[in-house]
Every structure is written in structure tokens, then in C-alpha cells.
Amino acid sequence: MSERTDDEFRRKYPNLAKELGGSGTINIRAVRSSPEEAEKVAHWTHGYQPTAIDFIRRCENEGQALEIIGFLETRGEIEPSYAKQLRVQLTERGLRSFGKRRGPGCYERGETG
């Protein structure tokens, strides 16, 4: 939107403008292609088990992510079709499409998003 259009929008629709860009706005930068994997993250409480996405988010480059996907697929922890989806997302959208990189201690701090 241009500057003038932005001001006009805010003037005409103040509450909507506040909801779209005010405090409490959440930027979504990650993609979950599997509803089952998204549900695991959404409903974690005790005994959280990292998902394939969690492992991928700890990777520093795409090569590491491909290695993780292959490892999980070989061990039978993810289905071949899901592994293919992850590879496609990695190729088409990049490593950070899975979310920002996680560092050491993320689970102890309760970071799952």
C-alpha cells in the first residue's frame, strides 16, 4: 500500500487497521505442510517429542536438513510421502520456511513456535 492509501485505510477502518498491524500482531514465517505435525506442536504440554520440523530448524544449511530428512525416513519415523513434501518445501521455499533457526536449550526454555 502506498503511504496515502495506508492513511486512508486507517482513517476508514481504524479497528481493522489496528488488528492488522498493531501490538499483538504475529508474523507467520514458517510453513507446516502436514496438519498432524502442526497439531503436535500446537498441543504440547508434558513430554514434548520433537518433530521432523524441529530437527530441521536446528540445521545450519540445506545439506544438513536433507540429511535429517533422509535419516528420519530411513528409520521409519516419517513416511516417505511426508519426507518428499519436506524435500519439496526445502527446495522451493528454503530452509527458513520451516521457521527461524533454533539454538541449544530451546526445549528447556519451552520454545516450540
C-alpha positions as CSV (number, residue, x, y, z in Angstrom):
1,M,0.0,0.0,0.0
2,S,1.2,3.5,-0.7
3,E,1.6,6.0,2.2
4,R,-1.6,7.8,1.2
5,T,-3.6,4.6,0.9
6,D,-2.3,3.4,4.3
7,D,-3.5,6.6,6.0
8,E,-6.8,6.4,4.2
9,F,-7.3,2.8,5.2
10,R,-6.5,3.6,8.9
11,R,-9.0,6.5,8.8
12,K,-11.8,4.5,7.2
13,Y,-11.2,1.3,9.2
14,P,-9.4,2.1,12.4
15,N,-10.2,-1.2,14.2
16,L,-9.2,-3.4,11.3
17,A,-6.0,-1.4,10.8
18,K,-5.2,-1.9,14.5
19,E,-5.8,-5.7,14.2
20,L,-3.7,-6.0,11.1
21,G,-0.6,-4.2,12.3
22,G,-1.0,-3.2,15.9
23,S,0.5,-4.7,19.0
24,G,-0.1,-8.4,19.4
25,T,0.3,-8.9,15.6
26,I,2.0,-12.2,14.9
27,N,4.2,-12.6,11.8
28,I,4.0,-16.0,10.3
29,R,7.2,-17.0,8.6
30,A,7.0,-20.8,8.8
31,V,5.0,-23.3,6.8
32,R,3.5,-26.5,8.1
33,S,2.6,-28.8,5.2
34,S,1.3,-31.6,7.5
35,P,-1.7,-30.9,9.8
36,E,-0.6,-33.8,12.0
37,E,2.8,-32.2,12.6
38,A,1.2,-28.9,13.3
39,E,-1.1,-30.4,15.8
40,K,1.9,-32.0,17.7
41,V,3.3,-28.5,18.2
42,A,0.0,-26.8,19.0
43,H,-0.9,-29.2,21.8
44,W,2.4,-29.9,23.5
45,T,2.4,-29.9,27.3
46,H,4.5,-32.5,29.1
47,G,6.7,-35.0,27.3
48,Y,7.1,-33.0,24.1
49,Q,8.6,-35.1,21.4
50,P,10.5,-33.0,18.7
51,T,9.0,-33.4,15.2
52,A,10.9,-33.6,11.9
53,I,10.4,-29.8,11.6
54,D,12.0,-29.3,15.0
55,F,15.1,-31.2,13.9
56,I,15.2,-29.3,10.5
57,R,15.0,-26.0,12.4
58,R,18.3,-26.8,14.1
59,C,20.1,-27.2,10.8
60,E,22.5,-24.5,9.6
61,N,22.2,-25.3,5.9
62,E,20.1,-27.3,3.4
63,G,22.5,-30.2,3.3
64,Q,22.0,-30.9,7.0
65,A,18.3,-30.6,6.5
66,L,18.3,-33.2,3.7
67,E,20.5,-35.5,5.9
68,I,17.9,-35.2,8.7
69,I,15.0,-35.9,6.4
70,G,16.8,-39.0,5.0
71,F,17.7,-40.3,8.4
72,L,14.1,-39.9,9.8
73,E,12.7,-41.6,6.6
74,T,15.2,-44.5,6.8
75,R,14.4,-45.1,10.5
76,G,10.6,-45.1,9.7
77,E,10.0,-42.1,11.9
78,I,8.4,-40.2,8.9
79,E,6.5,-41.6,5.9
80,P,8.2,-41.4,2.5
81,S,5.4,-39.2,1.2
82,Y,6.0,-36.7,4.1
83,A,9.7,-36.9,3.5
84,K,9.0,-35.9,-0.1
85,Q,6.9,-33.0,1.0
86,L,9.6,-31.8,3.3
87,R,12.2,-32.0,0.5
88,V,10.0,-30.1,-1.9
89,Q,9.4,-27.4,0.6
90,L,13.1,-27.2,1.3
91,T,13.9,-26.9,-2.4
92,E,11.1,-24.4,-3.3
93,R,10.9,-22.2,-0.2
94,G,14.2,-22.7,1.5
95,L,15.4,-23.8,4.9
96,R,13.9,-20.9,6.9
97,S,10.4,-21.7,5.5
98,F,10.3,-24.2,8.4
99,G,10.8,-21.4,10.9
100,K,13.6,-19.5,12.4
101,R,16.7,-21.4,13.5
102,R,16.7,-23.0,16.9
103,G,19.7,-23.0,19.2
104,P,20.8,-25.0,22.1
105,G,18.4,-25.1,25.1
106,C,15.3,-24.3,23.1
107,Y,13.3,-27.1,24.6
108,E,14.3,-26.3,28.2
109,R,13.0,-22.8,27.6
110,G,9.7,-24.2,26.2
111,E,10.2,-22.8,22.7
112,T,8.1,-24.7,20.3
113,G,6.9,-22.0,17.9
